[in-house]
Protein backbone atom coordinates (compact mmCIF):
# COMPACT_ATOMS: atom_id res chain seq x y z
CA UNK A 1 0.00 0.00 0.00
CA UNK A 2 2.91 2.37 0.69
CA UNK A 3 4.27 1.81 -2.81
CA UNK A 4 0.93 2.88 -4.29
CA UNK A 5 1.34 6.26 -2.60
CA UNK A 6 4.83 6.59 -4.09
CA UNK A 7 3.50 5.82 -7.58
CA UNK A 8 0.80 8.45 -7.01
CA UNK A 9 3.50 11.02 -6.27
CA UNK A 10 5.37 10.16 -9.46
CA UNK A 11 2.16 10.35 -11.50
CA UNK A 12 1.55 13.90 -10.32
CA UNK A 13 2.75 16.50 -12.85
CA UNK A 14 5.99 17.93 -11.48
CA UNK A 15 7.11 20.85 -13.62
CA UNK A 16 10.24 22.44 -12.13
CA UNK A 17 10.30 21.07 -8.60
CA UNK A 18 13.18 18.62 -8.29
CA UNK A 19 12.77 18.66 -4.51
CA UNK A 20 9.63 16.54 -4.87
CA UNK A 21 11.58 13.90 -6.77
CA UNK A 22 14.30 13.90 -4.12
CA UNK A 23 11.73 13.51 -1.36
CA UNK A 24 10.05 10.68 -3.27
CA UNK A 25 13.37 8.86 -3.69
CA UNK A 26 14.11 9.33 0.01
CA UNK A 27 10.68 7.90 0.86
CA UNK A 28 11.38 4.87 -1.35
CA UNK A 29 14.71 4.28 0.38
CA UNK A 30 13.10 4.57 3.81
CA UNK A 31 10.31 2.17 2.86
CA UNK A 32 12.84 -0.28 1.40
CA UNK A 33 14.75 -0.30 4.69
CA UNK A 34 11.49 -0.77 6.58
CA UNK A 35 10.52 -3.75 4.40
CA UNK A 36 13.78 -5.48 5.32
ChimeraX attribute file (.defattr): number of C-alpha atoms within 10 A of each C-alpha:
attribute: neighborCount
match mode: 1-to-1
recipient: residues
	/A:1	5
	/A:2	9
	/A:3	12
	/A:4	9
	/A:5	11
	/A:6	15
	/A:7	11
	/A:8	9
	/A:9	15
	/A:10	14
	/A:11	9
	/A:12	8
	/A:13	8
	/A:14	12
	/A:15	6
	/A:16	7
	/A:17	9
	/A:18	10
	/A:19	10
	/A:20	13
	/A:21	13
	/A:22	11
	/A:23	12
	/A:24	17
	/A:25	14
	/A:26	12
	/A:27	15
	/A:28	15
	/A:29	12
	/A:30	11
	/A:31	14
	/A:32	11
	/A:33	9
	/A:34	8
	/A:35	7
	/A:36	5
